Amino acid sequence: MRTPLPTPSPEAALHSNKLRDFIHHDIAAQGGWIPFSRFMELALYAPGLGYYSAGARKFGAAGDFVTAPEISPLFGRTLARQVAEIMAQSAPHITELGAGSGKLAADILAELEQSGCLPESYAILEVSADLRERQQALLQERVPHLAARVHWLDALPENISGALIANEVLDALPVHLVHWPDGRILERGVASEGKNFAWQERLPENPALLQAAQQINVPDGYLSEISLTARGLIGSLCERLNQGVLLFIDYGFGAGEYYHPQRSRGTLMCHYRHHAHDDPFFLPGLQDITAHVDFTAVAESAIDSGAHLLGYTPQAHFLINCGIAEMLQDTAPENLRDYLPLSAQLQKLTSPAEMGELFKVMALGKGIEEPLRGFISGDKSRLL
């Protein structure tokens, strides 16, 4: 039996009901059915109502989940070492997609300043006006003297050079749900059932989705996700990339493991007040909805758009290769007040039982001649 999920405040419940009505209107306007990708898009990004478009706190202990930058400054500091190496081979610019609370940007900038490798500019693409305000406030508090180097984007830049970072971005992009029953291919979508939502399946009408589904070999009755949005984003980024590296950090697998016979119900997961569950219809607008990343599809989209796969490895290998253990040694073990928390944070970031194995780091690039330090050991590109 599932543990009961926390009850929202009256204000939060009212907000969720407004989004619920908004989605029902959209379903009616589309003839009574929408693909799950459309439901997920509205639940997360509907203007002023979606989870990432409204003002509820999402990150950290007071939110719904904790990301690596919130766990420890060691994450951003270590990532900064790889970013510095990329900038040295390309251009002194950083772009971050979906910067969360802004903590990763602050930690990277502080570390790069310490090492004398500051970028000329740090651009943040953030679709949430609320998160953008929080990022600006945190950066002004943490690194006020560097604030002039940071600017915010409303859309993807036409040209990208240097390092682009996307930490837990791909998992929050809308996905299609596909069901393979009795040798057929069906798309699972959402219909209205009174005030509630209900699953309903139809033959896929999207040619790209049907083509992608036909290339996946799974057992009868299999249900999983295909993210056309992620493939499109990767293609757009790689087409815009002049010289530099795109770094993606997220939880996921190569296609062989993603569509493993034992993963027959897919990877869709929801996060609400630090509770993970599998009901995307629960309190729309108040919970995150995610799916694991198919890194094989990401790599193929990049290669098709003219980029190169420069590395793919578990987060633990990447962080260790970039020197996270050495960074911990900067704090004396005798200083128990500081050393013990940092040691516990390192364990959470690198342990196979925590984030170390499930989270992967992928590097895609153009015009990069030297190997990247984050992938010198433990590269798993052969598994894609």
N, C-alpha and C positions, 0 to 999 in steps of 0.2 A: 504494500500500500504506500502510495506517495505521501510524503510529508506535506501537510497543508501549507500553501504558500501564504506569505504575509498579506494582510488586508490593506488595501490602499486607503489613503486619507479621502475624505469626501471630495476635496478639490481634485485630487488625482483621478478618482473614479469618474468625476464629471468630465474631465479632460479625455479620458479613455472613451467614454460614451460618445463624445463629439466626434472622435476619430472613427469609432465604430459606425456611426451614422454616415460619415463621409464615405467610408468604404462601401457601405450598402448602396449609397447613391451611385457610386462608380460602377458597381456590379449591375445595377438596373440599367444604367446608361449603356453598358456594353452587352446588353441582351440577356442578362441573368447569369453570367459566368465570366470570370477573369482567370488568367493563368496565375499560378501561385507567385510567379515572379512579380506580377503587378501588385498582388496583395502585400508581398514583402516590401516592395518599393514604397507603397503608401504607408504601411505600418512604421517604416523607419524614416521616411523622408518627406511625407506630405507636408507642405508648407505650414509652419506654425503648429502642427499637430503631431507629426511623426516623431518617433523616439529620438532621432538625432536632430530634429528641427525645433523641438520645444526645449523648455528650460530645466527639466529634471536633472539632478546630478547623476552622472553615469559611472564615473571612474572612482576608484579608491574605496575605502571602508564605508563611506556614506552613500555609495552608488550601488551598481548592480554587479560589477565585476572589477577585477584588478588586472591591469596590464603590466608588462615587464618594467616600463619606466616608472610606474607607481611603486613597484616592489623595491627597487634599489637604484640609486644613482650610478652604481657600477655598470648597469646596462648601457646607459647613454654614454658614459665615459669610455667604455670599451668600444662601442660602436663608432665613437669619434675617431679612434685610431684607424679604422678601416676607411672612414670618410676622408680623413686627411690623405691617406695613400691614393684614394681615387682622385681627389682634387689635384694632387701633384702630377697625375698622369693625364689630366684633362683640363678642367677649368675651376677657378676658386668660387664655385657657386653650389649651394645646397637647396634642394626643393624637398619639402615634406608634404605628403598627402595625408589628410586626416590627422591633425596633430594632437588630438585628444585634449588633455588638460594643458598642454604646452610644456610639460615637464621634460620630455625627451629633447625638445629644442633647447631648453635652458641648460640641460646637462651637457649636451653636445657643444654648445657655444662656449660654456665655461671651460670645458676640457680643451677645446681647440685654442682658446685664448692662452691657457696655461702652457700649451706646447708650442705657441707661436705660429699656429696654422689657421688663423681666423679666415673665414670666407669673406669675399667682398659683399655677398648678399645671401640671405636666407629667406627663401620664399615658402609660404605655407598656403596650400589650397585647402580651404575648410568650407564645407557646404552649410554648416550650422552657424547662424549668427550668434547664438548663445555661446557656443564653444569658442568662437573667434574672440568674443569679449573676454572670456576667461583666460584664453591664451595670452592676449595682450596684457591683461592685468598681472599674470604670473611672470611673464618675461620682464615687465617693468619693475616688478618686485625683486626678481632674482638677478637679472643682468641689465639694469637700467642703462648702463653706459654702452651696451651693445644693441639697444632697441632700434637705433637708426638703421642697422643692417638688416632688420627683419621687415618684410612686407607681406601682405596677404593677397592672394589671387582669387578671382571669381570664376575662373575657368582654367583649363589646362593651357600652359604657355605654348606658343607656336613653335618655339625652339627650346630644347633642354640641353644643357651642358653641365658637367660636373657630376655631383652625386644626388640621386633622388632616393628618398627613404619612404617606405610605406610599411608601418608597423601595425598589424592587425587591421588592415583595410580591406583586403580581398575577401575575407570571411564574411564581411557585412554587406557585400554586394548581392543584389537580388539573384535568386536561382530559380530555374524551372525544375519542377518535380516530374520525373518520368517513371512510369510503371511498365514492366515488361511481362504481361500475363499471357499465357497460352500462345506464345510465339508472336504476339502483337506488340505494338508500341502505343501507349496511351499517355497523354499529358494529364497530370492531376492538377485541377484548378479549384477555385472557390466559388460557391454559390451562396445565396441567402436562404436561410431557413427560419422565417419569422425574424426575431431580433438576433438570431445566432448565425454563425457561418457554418457551412457544411462542405465536405469534400465532394468533388464531382469530376469524373474523368471523361476526356474526349480525345478523338484522334488529333494529333498535332497538326496545327495549321501553319506553323512557322517552319519553312523549308530548312533553315540552318539548324533548328532543334532536331528535326527529323533526321537530317544527315548525321549529326553528332550522335544521336541515339543509336542509329544503325551501325555505327562503328564500335559500339561497346558490346562485348560478349559477356552476358550475365545469365545466371540460372533463371528458370521460369518463375514468375511471380516477384521478381526483384524490383525494389523501389529505391531510387536514388536521385541525386541532383546533377544538373548540368548548368554551369554558369556561363551563358552567352555574354552577359555583361562584363565579367572578368576578362574574357577573351577579347572583347572589343576594347576595353580599357588598355590592356597590354599592347594590343596592336597600335592604338593611338599614341601611347607613350613611346613605343619603339620607333614609330615613324617620325616623331618629333625630336628624337634623341640625335644630336649631332656627334658629340663625343662625351663619353662618361659611362656611368653605371647606374642601373636601377636596382635597388636592394629591397627585396620583399621579405618580411618576417611574419610568419603566420603559422597556424596549425593546419596540417594537412598531410597528404601522401602523394606518391606517384600513382598513376592510373591503375597499375596492377594491384596495389594495396587499397586504393580508394574504392575500386569496384570488386573487391575480394568477395567470394561467395558467402563468407560469414558476415559481411556487412550488408545484409539484404534489406535493411530498413533505412538505409541512408545515414546521413550524418547531421541532419537538421537538429539544431539545439537552441534553446531559449534561455536567457539569463535575466532573472528578476530578483533584486535584493540578495545577491549572492546565493541564489538557488538556481540550479540548472534543471531544466525539464524539457519536454518535447512537444508542448502544445502551443503552436504559433497563434492560436485564436485567443489565448488568455490575455486579457487586459491590453489590447493593442495601443501602442503609444507609450506604454509604461515599461516594456521589456525589450531587450535586445533579441534579435533573431539572427542566427548565424548558420553557416554551413562550412565544413572543412574545405580546404583548397585542393583542387586537382592540379598539382604542380606540373604534371606532364602536359596538360592542356595549356598552362601558362607558358611553358618553355616552347611548345609548338607554335603558339601565337606569336611569340617574340621572334623566333627564327623565320616564320613566314613574313614578318615585317622588317627583316633585314638586320636583326640584332644577333648577338652570339650568347650562348649559355656559358657563363664564366665560372659557375660553381653552384652546388646545391648540397647542403649539409645540415644535420640537426643543429639546433641552436647551441647545444653544449659544445660541440666541436668548434663552431664559429667563435664563440666567446673565448674559449680557451686558446684558440689559435691567435686571437687578437690581444691576449694578455690579461684576461680578467683576474687570473690568480696572482699575477704580479701586482696588479692594482690593489688587491687585498693586502699584500705585504707592505704597502705604503703605510698601513696602520699597524702599530706595534701590538703584538698579541697581549702584552702586559696591560695595554689600555682596554680592559675588558668592556668598559661602557660603550666604546665605539666598535671594537673588533668583533665581539660576539654577534651583534645585529648584522653587521656586514657579512660575516661568515655564513649566517643563516640565510641571508638574501642570496648569496652566491650559490648556496646549495639549492635553493628553490629555482633559480634560473638555469642550473646545469644538471640537476639530478634527473635521471631517466624516469623516476617516479613522479616528477613534478613537470617542469616545462622543457627540460633538456632534450628529450627525444621527440615528443609530439610536435613541438614547434620546429619549423625548418627555416633556413635562410637561403634565398635564391638570388644570384647576381646575374643580371642580363646587361650586356654592354656593347658599345661600339668604340673602336679606336683605342682600345686598351691593350698594351703589348705585354706588360709584366703580370705575372700571376698575382692574385689577390691573397693577402695574408690570411683572411678568414677561412680560406678553403685549402690551405697547404696540407692539411691532414684531415682525413675523414670525409673527403668529397664523395657524395653518393649519386653523382650525375648518372652513373651507369644504371641506376635503378628506375630512372624515369621512363 
